[in-house]
Amino acid sequence: MQKQHFFLITLISFLGFTSCSSEHKADKIVNQSIAFYGMDKLDNKTMNFDFRQYHYQIQLKKGDYFYERTFTDDSLGKVKDQLSNHGFVREVNGLVVPQTEKDSLKYSQSVNSVAYFVLLPLKLNDPAVEKDYLKSVMVNGKSYDEIKVKFKKSQGGDHFDDTFYFWFDQVDHSMDFFAYSEGGIRFRSVRTINKDGEIKIQDYDNLTSKPGETLPLEDYGKLFEEDRLIKLSEVAINNLKVK
């Protein structure tokens, strides 16, 4: 009985150590990647860029954030959507227009989703993120560190059950690929890198599996290598300015 008790304690301790070790390694890799993109220098800076028909502005300051999206609507006129720690506000032609809870949530998620992907891998250090180092893999002849990301239910918002997989180049720590389950499985592969000063923001090919194929999310790196994914769209950032 004592031997069984000792074995159980040893096993629990080992699993706890393995988990901490995996998380620590994932943290180190993500921090190296953040440095590669210059995103460790974004605090107190303002980022401007165009995405599709929208202009975005992103400001980060000591844990606070401010995201703004402006565009012209044929029926409404000039629209300015603002999302921050304090909530969501929509202005139309310079006047604040109250929104229903449903519309506020819809517009907030739309603005936040673009900001989130633009700010990767920096956003992988958010308090809600739980990341685990999985393994070293080869994709197209290069070595990558594979990291799995999930979110704490208490802080992960409406999409706390989403899962992401990221592949980081082991040499320069660039984040060359990632896959996610939100709104259907998607795989993104880097097309180009936009630069302004030390800050780098990536453009992507947006891919998914072929019709009728149901495949585990973690296998998409291998599927990409085998050319078994289909391209849905291109995700391109234009006119990047950071000051």
TIZADO-541829 format. One record per residue: residue in one letter; x, y, z of N, C-alpha, C, CB in turn. Coordinates in nm, 3 decimals, padded with zeros to 5 digits. Glycine has a CB too. Layout:
TIZADO-541829
  resn       nu       nv       nw      cau      cav      caw       cu       cv       cw      cbu      cbv      cbw
     a        X        Y        Z        X        Y        Z        X        Y        Z        X        Y        Z
...
END
This chain:
TIZADO-541829
  resn       nu       nv       nw      cau      cav      caw       cu       cv       cw      cbu      cbv      cbw
     m   00.083  -00.120   00.000   00.000   00.000   00.000   00.087   00.126   00.000  -00.094   00.000   00.122
     q   00.193   00.123   00.084   00.284   00.237   00.089   00.355   00.258  -00.044   00.386   00.218   00.199
     k   00.391   00.144  -00.110   00.457   00.154  -00.241   00.364   00.218  -00.344   00.502   00.014  -00.290
     q   00.235   00.177  -00.340   00.139   00.233  -00.435   00.121   00.383  -00.411   00.002   00.161  -00.423
     h   00.118   00.421  -00.283   00.102   00.562  -00.247   00.224   00.642  -00.295   00.084   00.578  -00.094
     f   00.343   00.587  -00.275   00.467   00.653  -00.319   00.469   00.667  -00.470   00.590   00.574  -00.272
     f   00.426   00.560  -00.542   00.423   00.564  -00.688   00.327   00.671  -00.738   00.383   00.427  -00.745
     l   00.211   00.683  -00.674   00.112   00.782  -00.716   00.165   00.925  -00.698  -00.018   00.764  -00.635
     i   00.229   00.950  -00.582   00.287   01.083  -00.557   00.395   01.114  -00.660   00.344   01.091  -00.414
     t   00.479   01.015  -00.690   00.587   01.033  -00.788   00.531   01.064  -00.926   00.675   00.908  -00.795
     l   00.424   00.991  -00.964   00.362   01.011  -01.095   00.301   01.150  -01.105   00.255   00.905  -01.121
     i   00.229   01.193  -01.002   00.168   01.326  -01.002   00.275   01.434  -01.011   00.082   01.347  -00.876
     s   00.383   01.417  -00.936   00.493   01.514  -00.938   00.557   01.521  -01.076   00.599   01.478  -00.834
     f   00.574   01.405  -01.140   00.635   01.400  -01.273   00.546   01.470  -01.376   00.660   01.255  -01.316
     l   00.415   01.442  -01.370   00.323   01.504  -01.465   00.318   01.655  -01.444   00.182   01.444  -01.450
     g   00.324   01.698  -01.318   00.325   01.841  -01.290   00.451   01.906  -01.343   00.313   01.866  -01.142
     f   00.565   01.841  -01.326   00.693   01.894  -01.376   00.692   01.901  -01.527   00.810   01.808  -01.327
     t   00.640   01.794  -01.592   00.633   01.790  -01.739   00.548   01.903  -01.792   00.578   01.656  -01.787
     s   00.433   01.927  -01.726   00.344   02.035  -01.768   00.411   02.171  -01.755   00.215   02.033  -01.687
     c   00.478   02.195  -01.641   00.547   02.322  -01.620   00.661   02.340  -01.720   00.601   02.330  -01.477
     s   00.733   02.231  -01.747   00.844   02.236  -01.841   00.795   02.269  -01.981   00.920   02.103  -01.842
     s   00.682   02.208  -02.021   00.624   02.233  -02.153   00.580   02.377  -02.166   00.506   02.138  -02.178
     e   00.515   02.430  -02.062   00.468   02.568  -02.064   00.585   02.666  -02.067   00.378   02.595  -01.943
     h   00.689   02.636  -01.988   00.807   02.723  -01.984   00.876   02.728  -02.121   00.907   02.674  -01.876
     k   00.887   02.613  -02.186   00.951   02.608  -02.318   00.867   02.684  -02.420   00.972   02.461  -02.365
     a   00.734   02.668  -02.411   00.645   02.741  -02.502   00.658   02.891  -02.481   00.499   02.697  -02.483
     d   00.665   02.934  -02.355   00.681   03.077  -02.324   00.810   03.132  -02.386   00.681   03.100  -02.171
     k   00.918   03.056  -02.372   01.047   03.101  -02.425   01.042   03.116  -02.577   01.158   03.001  -02.387
     i   00.982   03.020  -02.646   00.972   03.024  -02.791   00.888   03.142  -02.836   00.914   02.894  -02.846
     v   00.774   03.163  -02.770   00.685   03.275  -02.806   00.755   03.408  -02.782   00.555   03.268  -02.724
     n   00.827   03.423  -02.673   00.898   03.548  -02.645   01.007   03.574  -02.749   00.959   03.544  -02.505
     q   01.075   03.468  -02.794   01.175   03.484  -02.899   01.110   03.530  -03.029   01.250   03.351  -02.922
     s   00.990   03.478  -03.057   00.919   03.517  -03.178   00.869   03.660  -03.169   00.803   03.422  -03.203
     i   00.819   03.700  -03.052   00.776   03.838  -03.031   00.892   03.934  -03.059   00.722   03.857  -02.887
     a   01.012   03.899  -03.013   01.130   03.982  -03.037   01.165   03.986  -03.186   01.250   03.929  -02.957
     f   01.148   03.872  -03.255   01.176   03.868  -03.399   01.089   03.969  -03.474   01.153   03.726  -03.454
     y   00.963   03.982  -03.435   00.871   04.074  -03.502   00.876   04.216  -03.446   00.729   04.021  -03.492
     g   00.961   04.239  -03.346   00.972   04.372  -03.288   00.853   04.412  -03.204   00.992   04.472  -03.396
     m   00.766   04.317  -03.173   00.643   04.350  -03.101   00.665   04.376  -02.952   00.544   04.239  -03.117
     d   00.783   04.346  -02.904   00.817   04.383  -02.767   00.842   04.533  -02.754   00.941   04.305  -02.720
     k   00.839   04.603  -02.867   00.862   04.748  -02.868   00.735   04.825  -02.907   00.975   04.783  -02.964
     l   00.620   04.760  -02.904   00.495   04.823  -02.947   00.430   04.909  -02.839   00.397   04.717  -02.991
     d   00.470   04.890  -02.714   00.407   04.967  -02.606   00.429   05.117  -02.628   00.464   04.924  -02.469
     n   00.319   05.194  -02.611   00.322   05.340  -02.629   00.341   05.383  -02.774   00.432   05.401  -02.545
     k   00.320   05.292  -02.868   00.327   05.326  -03.010   00.188   05.315  -03.072   00.428   05.234  -03.084
     t   00.172   05.379  -03.188   00.046   05.374  -03.263   00.072   05.308  -03.397  -00.014   05.516  -03.283
     m  -00.006   05.205  -03.426   00.006   05.131  -03.552  -00.114   05.163  -03.641   00.016   04.978  -03.526
     n  -00.087   05.200  -03.765  -00.192   05.225  -03.863  -00.171   05.132  -03.983  -00.193   05.375  -03.909
     f  -00.281   05.081  -04.038  -00.273   04.997  -04.157  -00.411   04.986  -04.221  -00.216   04.857  -04.123
     d  -00.412   04.941  -04.345  -00.536   04.917  -04.418  -00.554   04.767  -04.435  -00.535   04.988  -04.556
     f  -00.678   04.723  -04.417  -00.713   04.583  -04.440  -00.847   04.580  -04.512  -00.719   04.503  -04.306
     r  -00.844   04.531  -04.637  -00.962   04.536  -04.723  -01.012   04.680  -04.733  -01.074   04.443  -04.668
     q  -01.141   04.706  -04.708  -01.191   04.843  -04.725  -01.183   04.925  -04.597  -01.335   04.840  -04.772
     y  -01.114   04.873  -04.496  -01.109   04.938  -04.365  -00.970   04.994  -04.335  -01.151   04.840  -04.257
     h  -00.969   05.104  -04.259  -00.845   05.154  -04.202  -00.847   05.127  -04.052  -00.828   05.307  -04.231
     y  -00.734   05.075  -04.001  -00.725   05.039  -03.860  -00.617   05.120  -03.790  -00.697   04.889  -03.844
     q  -00.643   05.148  -03.664  -00.542   05.207  -03.576  -00.539   05.125  -03.448  -00.573   05.359  -03.547
     i  -00.418   05.089  -03.404  -00.399   05.009  -03.282  -00.302   05.081  -03.190  -00.348   04.866  -03.316
     q  -00.344   05.097  -03.065  -00.257   05.156  -02.963  -00.252   05.063  -02.842  -00.306   05.298  -02.922
     l  -00.131   05.039  -02.792  -00.112   04.957  -02.673  -00.034   05.040  -02.571  -00.036   04.823  -02.707
     k  -00.080   05.036  -02.445  -00.014   05.114  -02.342  -00.028   05.046  -02.207  -00.071   05.257  -02.336
     k   00.080   04.983  -02.162   00.086   04.922  -02.029  -00.035   04.834  -01.999   00.097   05.030  -01.924
     g  -00.066   04.746  -02.091  -00.177   04.652  -02.071  -00.311   04.702  -02.120  -00.188   04.620  -01.927
     d  -00.324   04.832  -02.144  -00.448   04.886  -02.201  -00.438   04.881  -02.353  -00.473   05.033  -02.152
     y  -00.552   04.878  -02.418  -00.554   04.874  -02.564  -00.662   04.965  -02.619  -00.575   04.731  -02.614
     f  -00.641   05.012  -02.741  -00.738   05.092  -02.813  -00.730   05.052  -02.959  -00.712   05.246  -02.794
     y  -00.840   04.999  -03.012  -00.848   04.960  -03.153  -00.954   05.048  -03.221  -00.884   04.806  -03.169
     e  -00.920   05.098  -03.339  -01.016   05.181  -03.413  -01.023   05.135  -03.558  -00.978   05.330  -03.406
     r  -01.145   05.125  -03.610  -01.168   05.089  -03.750  -01.254   05.197  -03.814  -01.236   04.949  -03.762
     t  -01.208   05.252  -03.925  -01.285   05.354  -03.996  -01.312   05.309  -04.139  -01.212   05.490  -03.995
     f  -01.429   05.343  -04.187  -01.467   05.310  -04.325  -01.585   05.397  -04.365  -01.501   05.158  -04.340
     t  -01.612   05.400  -04.494  -01.725   05.475  -04.546  -01.831   05.379  -04.596  -01.681   05.571  -04.660
     d  -01.952   05.394  -04.544  -02.065   05.312  -04.581  -02.156   05.392  -04.674  -02.143   05.263  -04.456
     d  -02.203   05.330  -04.782  -02.284   05.402  -04.882  -02.410   05.462  -04.822  -02.322   05.308  -04.995
     s  -02.470   05.395  -04.726  -02.595   05.445  -04.668  -02.575   05.525  -04.540  -02.686   05.330  -04.641
     l  -02.473   05.491  -04.462  -02.451   05.557  -04.334  -02.361   05.679  -04.343  -02.394   05.460  -04.236
     g  -02.256   05.668  -04.425  -02.155   05.773  -04.431  -02.026   05.725  -04.368  -02.204   05.900  -04.363
     k  -01.952   05.815  -04.300  -01.826   05.778  -04.238  -01.850   05.713  -04.102  -01.735   05.902  -04.224
     v  -01.800   05.588  -04.089  -01.822   05.510  -03.968  -01.688   05.491  -03.896  -01.887   05.373  -04.001
     k  -01.690   05.510  -03.764  -01.571   05.489  -03.682  -01.609   05.396  -03.566  -01.513   05.626  -03.629
     d  -01.552   05.276  -03.566  -01.574   05.180  -03.458  -01.453   05.181  -03.365  -01.598   05.037  -03.514
     q  -01.478   05.195  -03.235  -01.370   05.203  -03.138  -01.391   05.097  -03.028  -01.363   05.345  -03.076
     l  -01.286   05.018  -03.006  -01.292   04.913  -02.905  -01.173   04.931  -02.811  -01.291   04.771  -02.970
     s  -01.200   04.931  -02.680  -01.093   04.948  -02.581  -01.128   04.872  -02.454  -01.070   05.098  -02.549
     n  -01.043   04.885  -02.354  -01.070   04.825  -02.224  -01.204   04.873  -02.167  -00.958   04.857  -02.127
     h  -01.249   04.988  -02.212  -01.371   05.048  -02.158  -01.497   05.007  -02.235  -01.359   05.198  -02.158
     g  -01.481   04.932  -02.344  -01.598   04.887  -02.418  -01.595   04.930  -02.563  -01.723   04.938  -02.352
     f  -01.713   04.925  -02.626  -01.726   04.954  -02.770  -01.809   05.080  -02.791  -01.790   04.834  -02.844
     v  -01.764   05.162  -02.888  -01.838   05.282  -02.928  -01.838   05.291  -03.079  -01.774   05.411  -02.865
     r  -01.955   05.324  -03.136  -01.963   05.349  -03.281  -02.002   05.494  -03.304  -02.066   05.253  -03.350
     e  -01.922   05.561  -03.390  -01.955   05.695  -03.435  -01.994   05.691  -03.582  -01.834   05.792  -03.412
     v  -02.096   05.766  -03.618  -02.137   05.780  -03.757  -02.140   05.929  -03.790  -02.277   05.714  -03.783
     n  -02.057   05.968  -03.885  -02.044   06.109  -03.924  -02.015   06.199  -03.803  -02.172   06.156  -03.994
     g  -01.929   06.150  -03.713  -01.884   06.229  -03.599  -01.974   06.225  -03.478  -01.870   06.368  -03.640
     l  -02.085   06.154  -03.485  -02.178   06.147  -03.372  -02.183   06.004  -03.317  -02.319   06.194  -03.413
     v  -02.181   05.991  -03.183  -02.191   05.860  -03.120  -02.332   05.806  -03.140  -02.156   05.868  -02.970
     v  -02.340   05.684  -03.190  -02.469   05.619  -03.216  -02.482   05.498  -03.123  -02.483   05.577  -03.366
     p  -02.577   05.501  -03.027  -02.595   05.388  -02.935  -02.627   05.260  -03.013  -02.708   05.418  -02.834
     q  -02.570   05.149  -02.965  -02.589   05.020  -03.031  -02.659   04.921  -02.936  -02.453   04.963  -03.077
     t  -02.733   04.830  -02.994  -02.790   04.723  -02.913  -02.677   04.635  -02.861  -02.893   04.640  -02.994
     e  -02.704   04.557  -02.758  -02.602   04.467  -02.705  -02.556   04.368  -02.811  -02.655   04.392  -02.583
     k  -02.650   04.321  -02.893  -02.616   04.226  -02.999  -02.524   04.288  -03.102  -02.744   04.175  -03.067
     d  -02.555   04.411  -03.145  -02.471   04.477  -03.246  -02.335   04.516  -03.189  -02.543   04.600  -03.301
     s  -02.332   04.562  -03.064  -02.205   04.595  -03.001  -02.113   04.475  -02.997  -02.227   04.648  -02.861
     l  -02.169   04.359  -02.963  -02.089   04.236  -02.957  -02.040   04.198  -03.097  -02.171   04.121  -02.896
     k  -02.129   04.210  -03.196  -02.092   04.175  -03.334  -01.980   04.264  -03.386  -02.215   04.186  -03.426
     y  -01.992   04.394  -03.369  -01.890   04.486  -03.419  -01.760   04.473  -03.339  -01.942   04.630  -03.413
     s  -01.773   04.452  -03.208  -01.653   04.434  -03.125  -01.573   04.314  -03.170  -01.692   04.419  -02.978
     q  -01.641   04.203  -03.194  -01.572   04.082  -03.237  -01.507   04.101  -03.373  -01.669   03.964  -03.242
     s  -01.573   04.175  -03.461  -01.518   04.199  -03.594  -01.389   04.281  -03.586  -01.620   04.271  -03.683
     v  -01.390   04.387  -03.506  -01.270   04.470  -03.489  -01.160   04.391  -03.419  -01.303   04.598  -03.410
     n  -01.198   04.321  -03.312  -01.099   04.250  -03.231  -01.032   04.137  -03.308  -01.166   04.194  -03.106
     s  -01.107   04.069  -03.395  -01.049   03.955  -03.466  -00.936   03.999  -03.558  -01.158   03.883  -03.548
     v  -00.951   04.113  -03.625  -00.844   04.163  -03.712  -00.724   04.205  -03.628  -00.894   04.282  -03.797
     a  -00.749   04.280  -03.520  -00.640   04.324  -03.432  -00.566   04.205  -03.374  -00.693   04.413  -03.319
     y  -00.642   04.101  -03.335  -00.581   03.984  -03.273  -00.482   03.916  -03.367  -00.690   03.885  -03.230
     f  -00.524   03.891  -03.490  -00.436   03.822  -03.584  -00.317   03.908  -03.625  -00.514   03.779  -03.707
     v  -00.338   04.039  -03.637  -00.228   04.128  -03.670  -00.123   04.128  -03.559  -00.280   04.272  -03.695
     l  -00.169   04.118  -03.434  -00.078   04.126  -03.320  -00.020   03.992  -03.277  -00.150   04.187  -03.204
     l  -00.043   03.888  -03.354   00.026   03.761  -03.325   00.173   03.774  -03.366  -00.043   03.642  -03.400
     p   00.266   03.719  -03.287   00.249   03.632  -03.171   00.238   03.704  -03.037   00.362   03.537  -03.164
     l   00.235   03.840  -03.036   00.229   03.913  -02.910   00.109   03.870  -02.826   00.222   04.064  -02.936
     k  -00.006   03.846  -02.890  -00.128   03.811  -02.818  -00.119   03.675  -02.748  -00.245   03.811  -02.913
     l  -00.018   03.598  -02.781  -00.002   03.468  -02.715   00.048   03.481  -02.572   00.094   03.381  -02.794
     n   00.077   03.603  -02.530   00.114   03.627  -02.390  -00.001   03.687  -02.310   00.235   03.718  -02.384
     d  -00.121   03.691  -02.367  -00.238   03.738  -02.293  -00.265   03.647  -02.172  -00.362   03.743  -02.384
     p  -00.321   03.700  -02.063  -00.348   03.619  -01.944  -00.438   03.499  -01.968  -00.410   03.705  -01.839
     a  -00.527   03.508  -02.069  -00.622   03.398  -02.094  -00.558   03.280  -02.165  -00.738   03.449  -02.175
     v  -00.438   03.298  -02.219  -00.376   03.195  -02.304  -00.310   03.085  -02.221  -00.273   03.259  -02.398
     e  -00.337   02.962  -02.260  -00.267   02.846  -02.206  -00.193   02.779  -02.321  -00.366   02.745  -02.135
     k  -00.060   02.779  -02.315   00.016   02.724  -02.427   00.107   02.610  -02.382   00.098   02.834  -02.493
     d   00.120   02.512  -02.470   00.200   02.393  -02.441   00.291   02.362  -02.559   00.109   02.271  -02.409
     y   00.417   02.338  -02.528   00.510   02.291  -02.631   00.481   02.145  -02.659   00.659   02.311  -02.588
     l   00.465   02.110  -02.787   00.432   01.972  -02.824   00.554   01.895  -02.872   00.325   01.970  -02.931
     k   00.613   01.943  -02.982   00.725   01.866  -03.039   00.795   01.946  -03.147   00.674   01.731  -03.096
     s   00.907   01.891  -03.191   00.979   01.945  -03.306   00.932   01.871  -03.430   01.134   01.931  -03.287
     v   00.899   01.944  -03.537   00.848   01.882  -03.659   00.921   01.940  -03.779   00.695   01.903  -03.672
     m   00.915   01.868  -03.889   00.971   01.915  -04.016   00.858   01.954  -04.109   01.060   01.806  -04.080
     v   00.866   02.071  -04.169   00.771   02.116  -04.270   00.852   02.174  -04.385   00.669   02.221  -04.213
     n   00.837   02.114  -04.503   00.910   02.159  -04.621   01.060   02.168  -04.596   00.858   02.294  -04.667
     g   01.113   02.070  -04.525   01.256   02.061  -04.505   01.313   02.150  -04.397   01.323   02.091  -04.629
     k   01.228   02.222  -04.323   01.274   02.310  -04.215   01.222   02.260  -04.081   01.230   02.455  -04.240
     s   01.298   02.285  -03.975   01.260   02.241  -03.841   01.176   02.348  -03.771   01.385   02.208  -03.758
     y   01.066   02.302  -03.713   00.973   02.392  -03.644   00.941   02.341  -03.504   00.845   02.409  -03.726
     d   00.914   02.436  -03.414   00.860   02.404  -03.283   00.708   02.417  -03.291   00.919   02.498  -03.172
     e   00.638   02.311  -03.251   00.493   02.310  -03.257   00.436   02.338  -03.118   00.441   02.173  -03.311
     i   00.349   02.438  -03.109   00.289   02.479  -02.983   00.137   02.479  -02.994   00.340   02.619  -02.941
     k   00.072   02.423  -02.894  -00.074   02.420  -02.888  -00.122   02.529  -02.794  -00.126   02.280  -02.841
     v  -00.227   02.600  -02.834  -00.281   02.709  -02.753  -00.430   02.688  -02.728  -00.256   02.845  -02.822
     k  -00.469   02.698  -02.602  -00.609   02.701  -02.563  -00.629   02.820  -02.471  -00.653   02.568  -02.495
     f  -00.753   02.840  -02.425  -00.784   02.959  -02.347  -00.858   02.925  -02.218  -00.867   03.056  -02.430
     k  -00.826   03.000  -02.113  -00.894   02.979  -01.986  -01.041   03.020  -01.998  -00.825   03.060  -01.873
     k  -01.128   02.937  -01.945  -01.271   02.966  -01.955  -01.307   03.097  -01.889  -01.351   02.854  -01.892
     s  -01.240   03.130  -01.778  -01.274   03.251  -01.703  -01.232   03.379  -01.773  -01.210   03.245  -01.567
     q  -01.136   03.370  -01.867  -01.083   03.490  -01.932  -01.085   03.483  -02.084  -00.943   03.515  -01.885
     g  -01.129   03.371  -02.138  -01.119   03.351  -02.282  -01.235   03.403  -02.364  -01.105   03.210  -02.309
     g  -01.332   03.470  -02.298  -01.444   03.527  -02.373  -01.534   03.420  -02.432  -01.393   03.616  -02.483
     d  -01.602   03.457  -02.540  -01.699   03.367  -02.603  -01.632   03.251  -02.676  -01.785   03.444  -02.699
     h  -01.502   03.263  -02.703  -01.434   03.160  -02.780  -01.330   03.086  -02.697  -01.367   03.221  -02.903
     f  -01.361   03.068  -02.568  -01.264   03.004  -02.479  -01.233   02.860  -02.520  -01.315   03.007  -02.337
     d  -01.325   02.796  -02.595  -01.303   02.657  -02.634  -01.231   02.643  -02.767  -01.436   02.584  -02.641
     d  -01.185   02.753  -02.825  -01.108   02.746  -02.950  -00.971   02.684  -02.925  -01.093   02.886  -03.013
     t  -00.916   02.624  -03.029  -00.782   02.566  -03.021  -00.698   02.618  -03.138  -00.788   02.411  -03.022
     f  -00.575   02.653  -03.109  -00.480   02.698  -03.210  -00.356   02.608  -03.206  -00.441   02.847  -03.189
     y  -00.294   02.590  -03.322  -00.161   02.528  -03.330  -00.070   02.624  -03.405  -00.166   02.387  -03.400
     f   00.051   02.646  -03.352   00.146   02.737  -03.412   00.276   02.662  -03.442   00.173   02.858  -03.320
     w   00.338   02.699  -03.553   00.466   02.641  -03.592   00.569   02.753  -03.605   00.453   02.561  -03.725
     f   00.674   02.748  -03.518   00.777   02.851  -03.513   00.908   02.797  -03.569   00.796   02.902  -03.369
     d   00.966   02.872  -03.661   01.096   02.836  -03.718   01.199   02.827  -03.606   01.140   02.939  -03.826
     q   01.272   02.717  -03.598   01.368   02.696  -03.491   01.494   02.781  -03.505   01.406   02.552  -03.484
     v   01.515   02.837  -03.624   01.636   02.918  -03.645   01.611   03.065  -03.613   01.685   02.904  -03.790
     d   01.514   03.128  -03.681   01.491   03.272  -03.659   01.369   03.300  -03.571   01.475   03.343  -03.793
     h   01.292   03.194  -03.535   01.176   03.203  -03.445   01.056   03.272  -03.509   01.215   03.277  -03.319
     s   01.056   03.285  -03.643   00.939   03.340  -03.710   00.821   03.245  -03.697   00.970   03.368  -03.859
     m   00.701   03.301  -03.695   00.577   03.223  -03.685   00.525   03.200  -03.827   00.469   03.296  -03.595
     d   00.568   03.092  -03.891   00.544   03.073  -04.034   00.407   03.015  -04.066   00.649   02.985  -04.091
     f   00.350   02.940  -03.973   00.219   02.876  -03.996   00.140   02.874  -03.866   00.237   02.732  -04.051
     f   00.007   02.878  -03.880  -00.077   02.844  -03.766  -00.212   02.793  -03.817  -00.096   02.966  -03.672
     a  -00.278   02.716  -03.731  -00.408   02.659  -03.764  -00.502   02.684  -03.647  -00.398   02.507  -03.796
     y  -00.631   02.702  -03.677  -00.726   02.727  -03.569  -00.864   02.673  -03.605  -00.734   02.878  -03.540
     s  -00.946   02.659  -03.501  -01.076   02.592  -03.518  -01.193   02.689  -03.519  -01.096   02.491  -03.408
     e  -01.168   02.816  -03.489  -01.278   02.913  -03.479  -01.343   02.936  -03.614  -01.226   03.046  -03.424
     g  -01.477   02.913  -03.621  -01.551   02.936  -03.745  -01.516   02.839  -03.856  -01.528   03.075  -03.793
     g  -01.470   02.718  -03.821  -01.425   02.622  -03.920  -01.274   02.618  -03.922  -01.479   02.656  -04.059
     i  -01.219   02.501  -03.948  -01.074   02.486  -03.942  -01.006   02.563  -04.055  -01.036   02.337  -03.949
     r  -00.905   02.641  -04.017  -00.827   02.719  -04.113  -00.678   02.699  -04.086  -00.865   02.870  -04.105
     f  -00.601   02.709  -04.192  -00.455   02.701  -04.184  -00.400   02.824  -04.255  -00.399   02.568  -04.247
     r  -00.312   02.897  -04.188  -00.253   03.017  -04.249  -00.104   02.999  -04.267  -00.281   03.140  -04.163
     s  -00.060   03.030  -04.387   00.081   03.021  -04.425   00.128   03.159  -04.465   00.103   02.918  -04.540
     v   00.245   03.199  -04.416   00.296   03.334  -04.442   00.324   03.355  -04.590   00.423   03.360  -04.360
     r   00.276   03.469  -04.642   00.305   03.509  -04.779   00.423   03.607  -04.781   00.181   03.572  -04.845
     t   00.406   03.717  -04.710   00.509   03.821  -04.705   00.510   03.883  -04.565   00.484   03.930  -04.814
     i   00.616   03.960  -04.539   00.627   04.033  -04.412   00.632   04.183  -04.443   00.753   03.988  -04.331
     n   00.541   04.259  -04.382   00.541   04.404  -04.394   00.625   04.463  -04.281   00.395   04.461  -04.390
     k   00.705   04.564  -04.311   00.793   04.622  -04.209   00.778   04.773  -04.205   00.939   04.584  -04.237
     d   00.781   04.827  -04.085   00.801   04.969  -04.066   00.891   04.985  -03.944   00.663   05.046  -04.047
     g   01.014   05.026  -03.968   01.113   05.029  -03.861   01.141   04.888  -03.813   01.065   05.117  -03.745
     e   01.130   04.867  -03.683   01.157   04.736  -03.624   01.035   04.644  -03.621   01.211   04.753  -03.485
     i   00.919   04.697  -03.656   00.794   04.622  -03.645   00.766   04.546  -03.773   00.676   04.715  -03.612
     k   00.732   04.418  -03.759   00.698   04.334  -03.873   00.557   04.277  -03.853   00.802   04.219  -03.890
     i   00.475   04.286  -03.959   00.339   04.231  -03.960   00.325   04.144  -04.084   00.230   04.344  -03.956
     q   00.264   04.028  -04.072   00.264   03.931  -04.181   00.135   03.929  -04.263   00.287   03.794  -04.124
     d   00.150   03.896  -04.392   00.039   03.860  -04.480   00.034   03.708  -04.491   00.055   03.927  -04.622
     y  -00.086   03.654  -04.514  -00.102   03.509  -04.515  -00.185   03.459  -04.634  -00.167   03.464  -04.385
     d  -00.160   03.334  -04.670  -00.255   03.256  -04.748  -00.346   03.186  -04.648  -00.183   03.153  -04.845
     n  -00.475   03.193  -04.672  -00.575   03.132  -04.585  -00.625   03.003  -04.651  -00.694   03.230  -04.556
     l  -00.598   02.888  -04.587  -00.628   02.759  -04.648  -00.716   02.673  -04.558  -00.499   02.685  -04.680
     t  -00.774   02.568  -04.617  -00.850   02.470  -04.541  -00.840   02.335  -04.611  -00.998   02.515  -04.526
     s  -00.902   02.234  -04.552  -00.897   02.100  -04.611  -00.994   02.090  -04.729  -00.930   01.994  -04.505
     k  -00.976   01.988  -04.809  -01.062   01.966  -04.925  -01.200   01.919  -04.879  -01.000   01.864  -05.021
     p  -01.305   01.946  -04.958  -01.441   01.907  -04.919  -01.451   01.758  -04.885  -01.539   01.941  -05.032
     g  -01.519   01.730  -04.774  -01.540   01.591  -04.735  -01.431   01.534  -04.646  -01.552   01.507  -04.855
     e  -01.319   01.604  -04.632  -01.210   01.554  -04.547  -01.223   01.610  -04.405  -01.073   01.593  -04.607
     t  -01.227   01.520  -04.308  -01.228   01.559  -04.167  -01.097   01.516  -04.106  -01.350   01.497  -04.090
     l  -01.018   01.615  -04.068  -00.881   01.586  -04.025  -00.850   01.659  -03.895  -00.781   01.626  -04.133
     p  -00.766   01.599  -03.808  -00.726   01.665  -03.684  -00.650   01.794  -03.712  -00.641   01.572  -03.598
     l  -00.676   01.895  -03.631  -00.615   02.026  -03.649  -00.462   02.020  -03.649  -00.662   02.121  -03.541
     e  -00.407   01.935  -03.561  -00.261   01.928  -03.548  -00.193   01.867  -03.670  -00.225   01.848  -03.426
     d  -00.271   01.806  -03.762  -00.213   01.744  -03.882  -00.199   01.841  -03.999  -00.298   01.626  -03.924
     y  -00.245   01.963  -03.983  -00.252   02.054  -04.098  -00.114   02.098  -04.147  -00.334   02.175  -04.062
     g  -00.016   02.100  -04.060   00.119   02.130  -04.107   00.169   02.027  -04.205   00.215   02.140  -03.990
     k   00.141   01.901  -04.175   00.180   01.792  -04.264   00.099   01.796  -04.393   00.161   01.656  -04.194
     l  -00.030   01.828  -04.381  -00.116   01.837  -04.500  -00.069   01.949  -04.592  -00.263   01.859  -04.460
     f  -00.025   02.060  -04.533   00.028   02.171  -04.612   00.152   02.127  -04.689   00.061   02.292  -04.522
     e   00.240   02.055  -04.622   00.361   02.006  -04.685   00.328   01.912  -04.801   00.449   01.934  -04.583
     e   00.223   01.834  -04.787   00.182   01.738  -04.890   00.092   01.799  -04.996   00.112   01.621  -04.825
     d   00.070   01.932  -04.988  -00.013   02.005  -05.084  -00.156   01.948  -05.088   00.050   01.998  -05.224
     r  -00.210   01.920  -04.970  -00.344   01.864  -04.961  -00.446   01.963  -04.906  -00.342   01.740  -04.873
     l  -00.410   02.091  -04.906  -00.502   02.196  -04.862  -00.541   02.283  -04.980  -00.438   02.282  -04.750
     i  -00.657   02.348  -04.970  -00.702   02.438  -05.078  -00.703   02.582  -05.026  -00.844   02.396  -05.129
     k  -00.668   02.674  -05.113  -00.660   02.815  -05.076  -00.797   02.881  -05.085  -00.559   02.889  -05.167
     l  -00.836   02.949  -04.977  -00.964   03.019  -04.973  -00.949   03.167  -05.006  -01.028   03.002  -04.837
     s  -00.843   03.227  -04.955  -00.827   03.372  -04.971  -00.685   03.413  -04.934  -00.930   03.448  -04.885
     e  -00.659   03.542  -04.953  -00.534   03.602  -04.908  -00.564   03.707  -04.802  -00.455   03.664  -05.027
     v  -00.483   03.708  -04.698  -00.499   03.806  -04.590  -00.382   03.902  -04.601  -00.504   03.736  -04.448
     a  -00.410   04.025  -04.646  -00.302   04.120  -04.678  -00.320   04.251  -04.601  -00.298   04.148  -04.828
     i  -00.213   04.296  -04.538  -00.208   04.424  -04.467  -00.136   04.525  -04.557  -00.135   04.410  -04.328
     n  -00.194   04.643  -04.572  -00.135   04.745  -04.658  -00.109   04.874  -04.580  -00.227   04.773  -04.778
     n  -00.009   04.949  -04.628   00.022   05.083  -04.577   00.050   05.083  -04.426  -00.092   05.178  -04.608
     l   00.132   04.989  -04.381   00.168   04.981  -04.239   00.254   05.101  -04.199   00.243   04.850  -04.209
     k   00.211   05.169  -04.093   00.286   05.280  -04.036   00.286   05.267  -03.884   00.227   05.418  -04.080
     v   00.401   05.276  -03.822   00.414   05.266  -03.676   00.491   05.388  -03.628   00.486   05.133  -03.633
     k   00.438   05.457  -03.528   00.508   05.575  -03.476   00.487   05.587  -03.325   00.460   05.703  -03.548
END
